[in-house]
Amino acid sequence: MQIPDTPEAAKLSPDQRELIATAKKKRDIATAKTPARKARKAQNQRLGQRSDSDIHHMPNGKVKRVSIKSNRGNFGRGTKNE
């Protein structure tokens, strides 16, 4: 169950909000623990983090360093439609 972006969302009881948050937490943890995500995390740790760039995982499985602005701005396409 997703919280809609409407005024009715404000009418949810605290119990309903907690139920929705708990379900989302379970989904997020399950997604983070998939083999593909674990492999990417391990690869990121091997490569190391730098303050001037982000590590971008490409669809073909390769990794490249890109500017923070590009990676977080969806490479010029913006983030509204993600």
Protein Blocks (a to p, Z undefined) as FASTA:
>chain_A
ZZddbfklmmpcfklmmmmmmmmmmmmmmmmmgmklmmmmmmmmmnopafkbccdddfko
pacdddfklmmnononajmlZZ
